[in-house]
Each structure stands twice: as C-alpha cells, then as structure tokens.
Amino acid sequence: MLGWGAVALVMTAPLLAMQFTSEVNWTITDFVFAGVLLIGGGAVIELVAWRVRNPVIRIGFSLFVIAIVALIWIEAAVGIFH
C-alpha cells in the first residue's frame, strides 16, 4: 500500500504545482505517460513480490525496476542520453 500511495503522491505533485506556478506545465499526455510508467513499474514490483520468495532477489529486482523507471523518467524530462 505504501508504494501505491507514493505513486499517487508523485502524480499529485505536478497537479498541485501547476496551481501555484507557471514553471510546471503538464499536459494530459504528460500525466498519462507518468501514470503508465509509474503504475507499470509498480505492477511489475507487485508481481515480483508475489512470485519470488527469496527476499534478497525480491529487493534486488525491485531496486532494478525502480532504477529503470527513474532513468526513463529522467530521459523523458531532460534527455540525459542525447
């Protein structure tokens, strides 16, 4: 539950920021992209948590998924790989 709360918080942050500043200007496409990315990553982590019994492998794979999601997010935001 904590992970899904974090997803909701991350999705709410830009929505709130757009109310107070013009620096944050997300479109519906940005919200859809972020939602698919975060919910997809969370679903993969949930699947691993259900299927993998070894806690070391579970934590390692979860950190791997979080790193991949973060890299995709950063690339979409500022293009670090170009």
PDB file with SEQRES, HELIX, SHEET and CRYST1 records, atoms N, CA, C and O in Angstrom:
SEQRES   1 A   82  MET LEU GLY TRP GLY ALA VAL ALA LEU VAL MET THR ALA          
SEQRES   2 A   82  PRO LEU LEU ALA MET GLN PHE THR SER GLU VAL ASN TRP          
SEQRES   3 A   82  THR ILE THR ASP PHE VAL PHE ALA GLY VAL LEU LEU ILE          
SEQRES   4 A   82  GLY GLY GLY ALA VAL ILE GLU LEU VAL ALA TRP ARG VAL          
SEQRES   5 A   82  ARG ASN PRO VAL ILE ARG ILE GLY PHE SER LEU PHE VAL          
SEQRES   6 A   82  ILE ALA ILE VAL ALA LEU ILE TRP ILE GLU ALA ALA VAL          
SEQRES   7 A   82  GLY ILE PHE HIS                                              
HELIX    1 AA1 LEU A    2  PHE A   20  1                                  19    
HELIX    2 AA2 ILE A   28  ARG A   51  1                                  24    
HELIX    3 AA3 PRO A   55  VAL A   78  1                                  24    
CRYST1    1.000    1.000    1.000  90.00  90.00  90.00 P 1           1          
ATOM      1  N   MET A   1       0.818  -1.202   0.000  1.00  0.00           N  
ATOM      2  CA  MET A   1       0.000   0.000   0.000  1.00  0.00           C  
ATOM      3  C   MET A   1       0.859   1.263   0.000  1.00  0.00           C  
ATOM      4  O   MET A   1       0.490   2.272  -0.600  1.00  0.00           O  
ATOM      5  N   LEU A   2       1.987   1.201   0.665  1.00  0.00           N  
ATOM      6  CA  LEU A   2       2.853   2.375   0.724  1.00  0.00           C  
ATOM      7  C   LEU A   2       3.347   2.767  -0.674  1.00  0.00           C  
ATOM      8  O   LEU A   2       3.430   3.952  -0.999  1.00  0.00           O  
ATOM      9  N   GLY A   3       3.671   1.771  -1.489  1.00  0.00           N  
ATOM     10  CA  GLY A   3       4.143   2.046  -2.845  1.00  0.00           C  
ATOM     11  C   GLY A   3       3.096   2.719  -3.704  1.00  0.00           C  
ATOM     12  O   GLY A   3       3.406   3.641  -4.458  1.00  0.00           O  
ATOM     13  N   TRP A   4       1.841   2.260  -3.595  1.00  0.00           N  
ATOM     14  CA  TRP A   4       0.771   2.869  -4.392  1.00  0.00           C  
ATOM     15  C   TRP A   4       0.462   4.274  -3.887  1.00  0.00           C  
ATOM     16  O   TRP A   4       0.060   5.134  -4.670  1.00  0.00           O  
ATOM     17  N   GLY A   5       0.643   4.518  -2.602  1.00  0.00           N  
ATOM     18  CA  GLY A   5       0.490   5.876  -2.068  1.00  0.00           C  
ATOM     19  C   GLY A   5       1.556   6.806  -2.626  1.00  0.00           C  
ATOM     20  O   GLY A   5       1.289   7.976  -2.901  1.00  0.00           O  
ATOM     21  N   ALA A   6       2.766   6.281  -2.792  1.00  0.00           N  
ATOM     22  CA  ALA A   6       3.849   7.075  -3.376  1.00  0.00           C  
ATOM     23  C   ALA A   6       3.536   7.422  -4.830  1.00  0.00           C  
ATOM     24  O   ALA A   6       3.819   8.531  -5.282  1.00  0.00           O  
ATOM     25  N   VAL A   7       2.954   6.474  -5.559  1.00  0.00           N  
ATOM     26  CA  VAL A   7       2.555   6.741  -6.949  1.00  0.00           C  
ATOM     27  C   VAL A   7       1.523   7.868  -6.984  1.00  0.00           C  
ATOM     28  O   VAL A   7       1.624   8.785  -7.798  1.00  0.00           O  
ATOM     29  N   ALA A   8       0.540   7.794  -6.102  1.00  0.00           N  
ATOM     30  CA  ALA A   8      -0.493   8.840  -6.051  1.00  0.00           C  
ATOM     31  C   ALA A   8       0.120  10.191  -5.697  1.00  0.00           C  
ATOM     32  O   ALA A   8      -0.272  11.215  -6.257  1.00  0.00           O  
ATOM     33  N   LEU A   9       1.073  10.201  -4.776  1.00  0.00           N  
ATOM     34  CA  LEU A   9       1.721  11.448  -4.374  1.00  0.00           C  
ATOM     35  C   LEU A   9       2.525  12.046  -5.534  1.00  0.00           C  
ATOM     36  O   LEU A   9       2.476  13.253  -5.774  1.00  0.00           O  
ATOM     37  N   VAL A  10       3.257  11.200  -6.244  1.00  0.00           N  
ATOM     38  CA  VAL A  10       4.046  11.685  -7.381  1.00  0.00           C  
ATOM     39  C   VAL A  10       3.137  12.235  -8.477  1.00  0.00           C  
ATOM     40  O   VAL A  10       3.478  13.223  -9.128  1.00  0.00           O  
ATOM     41  N   MET A  11       1.997  11.609  -8.681  1.00  0.00           N  
ATOM     42  CA  MET A  11       1.058  12.087  -9.704  1.00  0.00           C  
ATOM     43  C   MET A  11       0.353  13.374  -9.267  1.00  0.00           C  
ATOM     44  O   MET A  11      -0.038  14.179 -10.111  1.00  0.00           O  
ATOM     45  N   THR A  12       0.190  13.570  -7.978  1.00  0.00           N  
ATOM     46  CA  THR A  12      -0.498  14.755  -7.466  1.00  0.00           C  
ATOM     47  C   THR A  12       0.423  15.977  -7.406  1.00  0.00           C  
ATOM     48  O   THR A  12      -0.043  17.108  -7.541  1.00  0.00           O  
ATOM     49  N   ALA A  13       1.713  15.761  -7.207  1.00  0.00           N  
ATOM     50  CA  ALA A  13       2.655  16.871  -7.046  1.00  0.00           C  
ATOM     51  C   ALA A  13       2.633  17.853  -8.220  1.00  0.00           C  
ATOM     52  O   ALA A  13       2.519  19.055  -7.979  1.00  0.00           O  
ATOM     53  N   PRO A  14       2.736  17.406  -9.476  1.00  0.00           N  
ATOM     54  CA  PRO A  14       2.693  18.392 -10.566  1.00  0.00           C  
ATOM     55  C   PRO A  14       1.333  19.063 -10.706  1.00  0.00           C  
ATOM     56  O   PRO A  14       1.246  20.230 -11.090  1.00  0.00           O  
ATOM     57  N   LEU A  15       0.280  18.329 -10.397  1.00  0.00           N  
ATOM     58  CA  LEU A  15      -1.060  18.914 -10.466  1.00  0.00           C  
ATOM     59  C   LEU A  15      -1.185  20.076  -9.482  1.00  0.00           C  
ATOM     60  O   LEU A  15      -1.733  21.126  -9.820  1.00  0.00           O  
ATOM     61  N   LEU A  16      -0.680  19.887  -8.278  1.00  0.00           N  
ATOM     62  CA  LEU A  16      -0.698  20.969  -7.286  1.00  0.00           C  
ATOM     63  C   LEU A  16       0.251  22.098  -7.678  1.00  0.00           C  
ATOM     64  O   LEU A  16      -0.086  23.273  -7.530  1.00  0.00           O  
ATOM     65  N   ALA A  17       1.432  21.747  -8.174  1.00  0.00           N  
ATOM     66  CA  ALA A  17       2.406  22.774  -8.548  1.00  0.00           C  
ATOM     67  C   ALA A  17       1.880  23.662  -9.663  1.00  0.00           C  
ATOM     68  O   ALA A  17       2.175  24.857  -9.693  1.00  0.00           O  
ATOM     69  N   MET A  18       1.103  23.094 -10.581  1.00  0.00           N  
ATOM     70  CA  MET A  18       0.554  23.889 -11.685  1.00  0.00           C  
ATOM     71  C   MET A  18      -0.424  24.946 -11.190  1.00  0.00           C  
ATOM     72  O   MET A  18      -0.672  25.929 -11.889  1.00  0.00           O  
ATOM     73  N   GLN A  19      -0.978  24.764 -10.009  1.00  0.00           N  
ATOM     74  CA  GLN A  19      -1.909  25.742  -9.458  1.00  0.00           C  
ATOM     75  C   GLN A  19      -1.192  26.982  -8.921  1.00  0.00           C  
ATOM     76  O   GLN A  19      -1.795  28.047  -8.791  1.00  0.00           O  
ATOM     77  N   PHE A  20       0.113  26.834  -8.605  1.00  0.00           N  
ATOM     78  CA  PHE A  20       0.840  27.911  -7.946  1.00  0.00           C  
ATOM     79  C   PHE A  20       1.930  28.558  -8.789  1.00  0.00           C  
ATOM     80  O   PHE A  20       2.407  29.641  -8.452  1.00  0.00           O  
ATOM     81  N   THR A  21       2.330  27.915  -9.875  1.00  0.00           N  
ATOM     82  CA  THR A  21       3.405  28.470 -10.686  1.00  0.00           C  
ATOM     83  C   THR A  21       3.198  28.115 -12.156  1.00  0.00           C  
ATOM     84  O   THR A  21       2.585  27.101 -12.487  1.00  0.00           O  
ATOM     85  N   SER A  22       3.717  28.961 -13.015  1.00  0.00           N  
ATOM     86  CA  SER A  22       3.650  28.669 -14.450  1.00  0.00           C  
ATOM     87  C   SER A  22       4.874  27.871 -14.907  1.00  0.00           C  
ATOM     88  O   SER A  22       4.970  27.499 -16.077  1.00  0.00           O  
ATOM     89  N   GLU A  23       5.800  27.611 -13.996  1.00  0.00           N  
ATOM     90  CA  GLU A  23       7.001  26.840 -14.319  1.00  0.00           C  
ATOM     91  C   GLU A  23       6.670  25.383 -14.625  1.00  0.00           C  
ATOM     92  O   GLU A  23       7.358  24.740 -15.418  1.00  0.00           O  
ATOM     93  N   VAL A  24       5.624  24.866 -14.001  1.00  0.00           N  
ATOM     94  CA  VAL A  24       5.190  23.486 -14.230  1.00  0.00           C  
ATOM     95  C   VAL A  24       3.995  23.542 -15.166  1.00  0.00           C  
ATOM     96  O   VAL A  24       2.961  24.123 -14.834  1.00  0.00           O  
ATOM     97  N   ASN A  25       4.141  22.935 -16.335  1.00  0.00           N  
ATOM     98  CA  ASN A  25       3.079  22.999 -17.331  1.00  0.00           C  
ATOM     99  C   ASN A  25       2.900  21.622 -17.966  1.00  0.00           C  
ATOM    100  O   ASN A  25       3.369  21.382 -19.079  1.00  0.00           O  
ATOM    101  N   TRP A  26       2.226  20.725 -17.261  1.00  0.00           N  
ATOM    102  CA  TRP A  26       1.986  19.376 -17.766  1.00  0.00           C  
ATOM    103  C   TRP A  26       0.708  19.355 -18.584  1.00  0.00           C  
ATOM    104  O   TRP A  26      -0.265  20.032 -18.254  1.00  0.00           O  
ATOM    105  N   THR A  27       0.719  18.569 -19.655  1.00  0.00           N  
ATOM    106  CA  THR A  27      -0.487  18.332 -20.442  1.00  0.00           C  
ATOM    107  C   THR A  27      -1.063  16.979 -20.035  1.00  0.00           C  
ATOM    108  O   THR A  27      -0.471  16.259 -19.231  1.00  0.00           O  
ATOM    109  N   ILE A  28      -2.211  16.644 -20.592  1.00  0.00           N  
ATOM    110  CA  ILE A  28      -2.821  15.352 -20.287  1.00  0.00           C  
ATOM    111  C   ILE A  28      -1.896  14.219 -20.724  1.00  0.00           C  
ATOM    112  O   ILE A  28      -1.860  13.166 -20.089  1.00  0.00           O  
ATOM    113  N   THR A  29      -1.152  14.431 -21.803  1.00  0.00           N  
ATOM    114  CA  THR A  29      -0.205  13.419 -22.275  1.00  0.00           C  
ATOM    115  C   THR A  29       0.886  13.154 -21.247  1.00  0.00           C  
ATOM    116  O   THR A  29       1.295  12.009 -21.052  1.00  0.00           O  
ATOM    117  N   ASP A  30       1.358  14.209 -20.590  1.00  0.00           N  
ATOM    118  CA  ASP A  30       2.369  14.045 -19.548  1.00  0.00           C  
ATOM    119  C   ASP A  30       1.834  13.210 -18.389  1.00  0.00           C  
ATOM    120  O   ASP A  30       2.527  12.334 -17.871  1.00  0.00           O  
ATOM    121  N   PHE A  31       0.601  13.487 -17.991  1.00  0.00           N  
ATOM    122  CA  PHE A  31       0.001  12.727 -16.896  1.00  0.00           C  
ATOM    123  C   PHE A  31      -0.226  11.269 -17.287  1.00  0.00           C  
ATOM    124  O   PHE A  31      -0.027  10.369 -16.472  1.00  0.00           O  
ATOM    125  N   VAL A  32      -0.638  11.037 -18.525  1.00  0.00           N  
ATOM    126  CA  VAL A  32      -0.846   9.654 -18.988  1.00  0.00           C  
ATOM    127  C   VAL A  32       0.488   8.912 -19.021  1.00  0.00           C  
ATOM    128  O   VAL A  32       0.580   7.774 -18.561  1.00  0.00           O  
ATOM    129  N   PHE A  33       1.521   9.556 -19.565  1.00  0.00           N  
ATOM    130  CA  PHE A  33       2.845   8.936 -19.617  1.00  0.00           C  
ATOM    131  C   PHE A  33       3.340   8.591 -18.217  1.00  0.00           C  
ATOM    132  O   PHE A  33       3.796   7.474 -17.971  1.00  0.00           O  
ATOM    133  N   ALA A  34       3.248   9.552 -17.301  1.00  0.00           N  
ATOM    134  CA  ALA A  34       3.703   9.311 -15.933  1.00  0.00           C  
ATOM    135  C   ALA A  34       2.883   8.211 -15.268  1.00  0.00           C  
ATOM    136  O   ALA A  34       3.431   7.365 -14.561  1.00  0.00           O  
ATOM    137  N   GLY A  35       1.585   8.222 -15.490  1.00  0.00           N  
ATOM    138  CA  GLY A  35       0.726   7.200 -14.898  1.00  0.00           C  
ATOM    139  C   GLY A  35       1.051   5.811 -15.402  1.00  0.00           C  
ATOM    140  O   GLY A  35       1.146   4.868 -14.617  1.00  0.00           O  
ATOM    141  N   VAL A  36       1.222   5.678 -16.712  1.00  0.00           N  
ATOM    142  CA  VAL A  36       1.562   4.370 -17.288  1.00  0.00           C  
ATOM    143  C   VAL A  36       2.917   3.901 -16.774  1.00  0.00           C  
ATOM    144  O   VAL A  36       3.080   2.733 -16.421  1.00  0.00           O  
ATOM    145  N   LEU A  37       3.878   4.799 -16.732  1.00  0.00           N  
ATOM    146  CA  LEU A  37       5.217   4.449 -16.261  1.00  0.00           C  
ATOM    147  C   LEU A  37       5.202   4.018 -14.795  1.00  0.00           C  
ATOM    148  O   LEU A  37       5.756   2.975 -14.448  1.00  0.00           O  
ATOM    149  N   LEU A  38       4.571   4.814 -13.938  1.00  0.00           N  
ATOM    150  CA  LEU A  38       4.567   4.508 -12.506  1.00  0.00           C  
ATOM    151  C   LEU A  38       3.698   3.301 -12.167  1.00  0.00           C  
ATOM    152  O   LEU A  38       4.097   2.455 -11.366  1.00  0.00           O  
ATOM    153  N   ILE A  39       2.527   3.217 -12.763  1.00  0.00           N  
ATOM    154  CA  ILE A  39       1.650   2.076 -12.483  1.00  0.00           C  
ATOM    155  C   ILE A  39       2.246   0.798 -13.074  1.00  0.00           C  
ATOM    156  O   ILE A  39       2.159  -0.267 -12.462  1.00  0.00           O  
ATOM    157  N   GLY A  40       2.844   0.898 -14.252  1.00  0.00           N  
ATOM    158  CA  GLY A  40       3.500  -0.271 -14.843  1.00  0.00           C  
ATOM    159  C   GLY A  40       4.657  -0.769 -13.991  1.00  0.00           C  
ATOM    160  O   GLY A  40       4.783  -1.969 -13.748  1.00  0.00           O  
ATOM    161  N   GLY A  41       5.499   0.148 -13.540  1.00  0.00           N  
ATOM    162  CA  GLY A  41       6.606  -0.236 -12.663  1.00  0.00           C  
ATOM    163  C   GLY A  41       6.114  -0.817 -11.353  1.00  0.00           C  
ATOM    164  O   GLY A  41       6.662  -1.803 -10.861  1.00  0.00           O  
ATOM    165  N   GLY A  42       5.083  -0.210 -10.785  1.00  0.00           N  
ATOM    166  CA  GLY A  42       4.506  -0.728  -9.544  1.00  0.00           C  
ATOM    167  C   GLY A  42       3.897  -2.104  -9.718  1.00  0.00           C  
ATOM    168  O   GLY A  42       4.006  -2.950  -8.830  1.00  0.00           O  
ATOM    169  N   ALA A  43       3.257  -2.335 -10.855  1.00  0.00           N  
ATOM    170  CA  ALA A  43       2.656  -3.646 -11.120  1.00  0.00           C  
ATOM    171  C   ALA A  43       3.731  -4.723 -11.260  1.00  0.00           C  
ATOM    172  O   ALA A  43       3.550  -5.846 -10.789  1.00  0.00           O  
ATOM    173  N   VAL A  44       4.843  -4.385 -11.902  1.00  0.00           N  
ATOM    174  CA  VAL A  44       5.941  -5.347 -12.025  1.00  0.00           C  
ATOM    175  C   VAL A  44       6.513  -5.668 -10.646  1.00  0.00           C  
ATOM    176  O   VAL A  44       6.800  -6.828 -10.351  1.00  0.00           O  
ATOM    177  N   ILE A  45       6.678  -4.659  -9.806  1.00  0.00           N  
ATOM    178  CA  ILE A  45       7.188  -4.890  -8.451  1.00  0.00           C  
ATOM    179  C   ILE A  45       6.206  -5.736  -7.647  1.00  0.00           C  
ATOM    180  O   ILE A  45       6.625  -6.628  -6.909  1.00  0.00           O  
ATOM    181  N   GLU A  46       4.913  -5.473  -7.776  1.00  0.00           N  
ATOM    182  CA  GLU A  46       3.899  -6.291  -7.090  1.00  0.00           C  
ATOM    183  C   GLU A  46       3.970  -7.743  -7.552  1.00  0.00           C  
ATOM    184  O   GLU A  46       3.907  -8.660  -6.733  1.00  0.00           O  
ATOM    185  N   LEU A  47       4.098  -7.952  -8.846  1.00  0.00           N  
ATOM    186  CA  LEU A  47       4.184  -9.304  -9.389  1.00  0.00           C  
ATOM    187  C   LEU A  47       5.398 -10.038  -8.829  1.00  0.00           C  
ATOM    188  O   LEU A  47       5.305 -11.205  -8.449  1.00  0.00           O  
ATOM    189  N   VAL A  48       6.529  -9.355  -8.779  1.00  0.00           N  
ATOM    190  CA  VAL A  48       7.737  -9.959  -8.221  1.00  0.00           C  
ATOM    191  C   VAL A  48       7.536 -10.272  -6.741  1.00  0.00           C  
ATOM    192  O   VAL A  48       7.959 -11.328  -6.270  1.00  0.00           O  
ATOM    193  N   ALA A  49       6.902  -9.375  -6.011  1.00  0.00           N  
ATOM    194  CA  ALA A  49       6.675  -9.600  -4.579  1.00  0.00           C  
ATOM    195  C   ALA A  49       5.808 -10.831  -4.345  1.00  0.00           C  
ATOM    196  O   ALA A  49       5.994 -11.539  -3.355  1.00  0.00           O  
ATOM    197  N   TRP A  50       4.876 -11.090  -5.235  1.00  0.00           N  
ATOM    198  CA  TRP A  50       4.004 -12.261  -5.088  1.00  0.00           C  
ATOM    199  C   TRP A  50       4.703 -13.557  -5.487  1.00  0.00           C  
ATOM    200  O   TRP A  50       4.487 -14.600  -4.870  1.00  0.00           O  
ATOM    201  N   ARG A  51       5.546 -13.490  -6.526  1.00  0.00           N  
ATOM    202  CA  ARG A  51       6.094 -14.716  -7.111  1.00  0.00           C  
ATOM    203  C   ARG A  51       7.442 -15.138  -6.529  1.00  0.00           C  
ATOM    204  O   ARG A  51       7.731 -16.334  -6.476  1.00  0.00           O  
ATOM    205  N   VAL A  52       8.265 -14.202  -6.096  1.00  0.00           N  
ATOM    206  CA  VAL A  52       9.622 -14.514  -5.643  1.00  0.00           C  
ATOM    207  C   VAL A  52       9.635 -14.616  -4.126  1.00  0.00           C  
ATOM    208  O   VAL A  52       9.195 -13.703  -3.428  1.00  0.00           O  
ATOM    209  N   ARG A  53      10.140 -15.729  -3.626  1.00  0.00           N  
ATOM    210  CA  ARG A  53      10.169 -15.950  -2.173  1.00  0.00           C  
ATOM    211  C   ARG A  53      11.451 -15.445  -1.514  1.00  0.00           C  
ATOM    212  O   ARG A  53      11.434 -15.045  -0.351  1.00  0.00           O  
ATOM    213  N   ASN A  54      12.543 -15.463  -2.242  1.00  0.00           N  
ATOM    214  CA  ASN A  54      13.825 -15.039  -1.690  1.00  0.00           C  
ATOM    215  C   ASN A  54      13.830 -13.518  -1.526  1.00  0.00           C  
ATOM    216  O   ASN A  54      13.722 -12.791  -2.514  1.00  0.00           O  
ATOM    217  N   PRO A  55      13.955 -13.025  -0.274  1.00  0.00           N  
ATOM    218  CA  PRO A  55      13.875 -11.571  -0.069  1.00  0.00           C  
ATOM    219  C   PRO A  55      15.017 -10.793  -0.719  1.00  0.00           C  
ATOM    220  O   PRO A  55      14.822  -9.647  -1.124  1.00  0.00           O  
ATOM    221  N   VAL A  56      16.188 -11.383  -0.826  1.00  0.00           N  
ATOM    222  CA  VAL A  56      17.315 -10.680  -1.449  1.00  0.00           C  
ATOM    223  C   VAL A  56      17.041 -10.463  -2.938  1.00  0.00           C  
ATOM    224  O   VAL A  56      17.270  -9.373  -3.462  1.00  0.00           O  
ATOM    225  N   ILE A  57      16.556 -11.491  -3.607  1.00  0.00           N  
ATOM    226  CA  ILE A  57      16.226 -11.363  -5.029  1.00  0.00           C  
ATOM    227  C   ILE A  57      15.060 -10.403  -5.213  1.00  0.00           C  
ATOM    228  O   ILE A  57      15.048  -9.610  -6.155  1.00  0.00           O  
ATOM    229  N   ARG A  58      14.088 -10.472  -4.323  1.00  0.00           N  
ATOM    230  CA  ARG A  58      12.926  -9.583  -4.408  1.00  0.00           C  
ATOM    231  C   ARG A  58      13.349  -8.122  -4.290  1.00  0.00           C  
ATOM    232  O   ARG A  58      12.923  -7.284  -5.084  1.00  0.00           O  
ATOM    233  N   ILE A  59      14.179  -7.821  -3.308  1.00  0.00           N  
ATOM    234  CA  ILE A  59      14.641  -6.441  -3.113  1.00  0.00           C  
ATOM    235  C   ILE A  59      15.519  -5.998  -4.286  1.00  0.00           C  
ATOM    236  O   ILE A  59      15.383  -4.880  -4.782  1.00  0.00           O  
ATOM    237  N   GLY A  60      16.415  -6.877  -4.721  1.00  0.00           N  
ATOM    238  CA  GLY A  60      17.290  -6.535  -5.842  1.00  0.00           C  
ATOM    239  C   GLY A  60      16.518  -6.242  -7.112  1.00  0.00           C  
ATOM    240  O   GLY A  60      16.800  -5.262  -7.802  1.00  0.00           O  
ATOM    241  N   PHE A  61      15.544  -7.084  -7.426  1.00  0.00           N  
ATOM    242  CA  PHE A  61      14.758  -6.864  -8.638  1.00  0.00           C  
ATOM    243  C   PHE A  61      13.903  -5.609  -8.511  1.00  0.00           C  
ATOM    244  O   PHE A  61      13.732  -4.872  -9.482  1.00  0.00           O  
ATOM    245  N   SER A  62      13.366  -5.363  -7.320  1.00  0.00           N  
ATOM    246  CA  SER A  62      12.569  -4.149  -7.105  1.00  0.00           C  
ATOM    247  C   SER A  62      13.417  -2.898  -7.299  1.00  0.00           C  
ATOM    248  O   SER A  62      12.968  -1.932  -7.917  1.00  0.00           O  
ATOM    249  N   LEU A  63      14.640  -2.909  -6.777  1.00  0.00           N  
ATOM    250  CA  LEU A  63      15.534  -1.765  -6.967  1.00  0.00           C  
ATOM    251  C   LEU A  63      15.896  -1.587  -8.442  1.00  0.00           C  
ATOM    252  O   LEU A  63      16.028  -0.463  -8.925  1.00  0.00           O  
ATOM    253  N   PHE A  64      16.054  -2.703  -9.150  1.00  0.00           N  
ATOM    254  CA  PHE A  64      16.324  -2.644 -10.582  1.00  0.00           C  
ATOM    255  C   PHE A  64      15.165  -1.980 -11.328  1.00  0.00           C  
ATOM    256  O   PHE A  64      15.390  -1.119 -12.179  1.00  0.00           O  
ATOM    257  N   VAL A  65      13.939  -2.370 -11.016  1.00  0.00           N  
ATOM    258  CA  VAL A  65      12.758  -1.783 -11.664  1.00  0.00           C  
ATOM    259  C   VAL A  65      12.662  -0.295 -11.335  1.00  0.00           C  
ATOM    260  O   VAL A  65      12.373   0.516 -12.215  1.00  0.00           O  
ATOM    261  N   ILE A  66      12.901   0.067 -10.077  1.00  0.00           N  
ATOM    262  CA  ILE A  66      12.863   1.479  -9.678  1.00  0.00           C  
ATOM    263  C   ILE A  66      13.919   2.277 -10.450  1.00  0.00           C  
ATOM    264  O   ILE A  66      13.650   3.396 -10.887  1.00  0.00           O  
ATOM    265  N   ALA A  67      15.106   1.713 -10.617  1.00  0.00           N  
ATOM    266  CA  ALA A  67      16.166   2.401 -11.362  1.00  0.00           C  
ATOM    267  C   ALA A  67      15.774   2.594 -12.826  1.00  0.00           C  
ATOM    268  O   ALA A  67      16.006   3.662 -13.393  1.00  0.00           O  
ATOM    269  N   ILE A  68      15.186   1.579 -13.437  1.00  0.00           N  
ATOM    270  CA  ILE A  68      14.760   1.687 -14.837  1.00  0.00           C  
ATOM    271  C   ILE A  68      13.675   2.753 -14.989  1.00  0.00           C  
ATOM    272  O   ILE A  68      13.721   3.563 -15.915  1.00  0.00           O  
ATOM    273  N   VAL A  69      12.700   2.750 -14.080  1.00  0.00           N  
ATOM    274  CA  VAL A  69      11.632   3.759 -14.121  1.00  0.00           C  
ATOM    275  C   VAL A  69      12.229   5.157 -13.953  1.00  0.00           C  
ATOM    276  O   VAL A  69      11.839   6.089 -14.658  1.00  0.00           O  
ATOM    277  N   ALA A  70      13.174   5.304 -13.020  1.00  0.00           N  
ATOM    278  CA  ALA A  70      13.802   6.611 -12.801  1.00  0.00           C  
ATOM    279  C   ALA A  70      14.568   7.072 -14.041  1.00  0.00           C  
ATOM    280  O   ALA A  70      14.496   8.244 -14.411  1.00  0.00           O  
ATOM    281  N   LEU A  71      15.299   6.165 -14.684  1.00  0.00           N  
ATOM    282  CA  LEU A  71      16.040   6.542 -15.889  1.00  0.00           C  
ATOM    283  C   LEU A  71      15.113   6.938 -17.033  1.00  0.00           C  
ATOM    284  O   LEU A  71      15.394   7.894 -17.756  1.00  0.00           O  
ATOM    285  N   ILE A  72      14.017   6.214 -17.200  1.00  0.00           N  
ATOM    286  CA  ILE A  72      13.049   6.583 -18.242  1.00  0.00           C  
ATOM    287  C   ILE A  72      12.446   7.952 -17.934  1.00  0.00           C  
ATOM    288  O   ILE A  72      12.296   8.783 -18.830  1.00  0.00           O  
ATOM    289  N   TRP A  73      12.099   8.185 -16.661  1.00  0.00           N  
ATOM    290  CA  TRP A  73      11.521   9.471 -16.242  1.00  0.00           C  
ATOM    291  C   TRP A  73      12.511  10.615 -16.521  1.00  0.00           C  
ATOM    292  O   TRP A  73      12.132  11.648 -17.074  1.00  0.00           O  
ATOM    293  N   ILE A  74      13.764  10.425 -16.140  1.00  0.00           N  
ATOM    294  CA  ILE A  74      14.782  11.461 -16.337  1.00  0.00           C  
ATOM    295  C   ILE A  74      15.010  11.719 -17.826  1.00  0.00           C  
ATOM    296  O   ILE A  74      15.127  12.869 -18.249  1.00  0.00           O  
ATOM    297  N   GLU A  75      15.071  10.653 -18.613  1.00  0.00           N  
ATOM    298  CA  GLU A  75      15.253  10.818 -20.060  1.00  0.00           C  
ATOM    299  C   GLU A  75      14.095  11.596 -20.671  1.00  0.00           C  
ATOM    300  O   GLU A  75      14.303  12.470 -21.512  1.00  0.00           O  
ATOM    301  N   ALA A  76      12.883  11.281 -20.250  1.00  0.00           N  
ATOM    302  CA  ALA A  76      11.715  11.993 -20.778  1.00  0.00           C  
ATOM    303  C   ALA A  76      11.713  13.457 -20.344  1.00  0.00           C  
ATOM    304  O   ALA A  76      11.252  14.328 -21.081  1.00  0.00           O  
ATOM    305  N   ALA A  77      12.228  13.722 -19.153  1.00  0.00           N  
ATOM    306  CA  ALA A  77      12.202  15.090 -18.623  1.00  0.00           C  
ATOM    307  C   ALA A  77      13.277  15.978 -19.246  1.00  0.00           C  
ATOM    308  O   ALA A  77      12.987  17.093 -19.678  1.00  0.00           O  
ATOM    309  N   VAL A  78      14.511  15.491 -19.293  1.00  0.00           N  
ATOM    310  CA  VAL A  78      15.607  16.363 -19.719  1.00  0.00           C  
ATOM    311  C   VAL A  78      16.490  15.780 -20.804  1.00  0.00           C  
ATOM    312  O   VAL A  78      17.369  16.479 -21.309  1.00  0.00           O  
ATOM    313  N   GLY A  79      16.293  14.539 -21.178  1.00  0.00           N  
ATOM    314  CA  GLY A  79      17.071  13.951 -22.260  1.00  0.00           C  
ATOM    315  C   GLY A  79      18.536  13.751 -21.946  1.00  0.00           C  
ATOM    316  O   GLY A  79      19.391  14.244 -22.682  1.00  0.00           O  
ATOM    317  N   ILE A  80      18.856  13.038 -20.870  1.00  0.00           N  
ATOM    318  CA  ILE A  80      20.259  12.859 -20.476  1.00  0.00           C  
ATOM    319  C   ILE A  80      21.045  11.969 -21.430  1.00  0.00           C  
ATOM    320  O   ILE A  80      22.275  12.008 -21.425  1.00  0.00           O  
ATOM    321  N   PHE A  81      20.371  11.173 -22.242  1.00  0.00           N  
ATOM    322  CA  PHE A  81      21.074  10.254 -23.133  1.00  0.00           C  
ATOM    323  C   PHE A  81      21.267  10.815 -24.538  1.00  0.00           C  
ATOM    324  O   PHE A  81      21.754  10.104 -25.417  1.00  0.00           O  
ATOM    325  N   HIS A  82      20.905  12.051 -24.766  1.00  0.00           N  
ATOM    326  CA  HIS A  82      21.084  12.655 -26.092  1.00  0.00           C  
ATOM    327  C   HIS A  82      22.147  13.707 -26.067  1.00  0.00           C  
ATOM    328  O   HIS A  82      22.433  14.321 -27.094  1.00  0.00           O  
TER     329      HIS A  82                                                      
END                                                                             
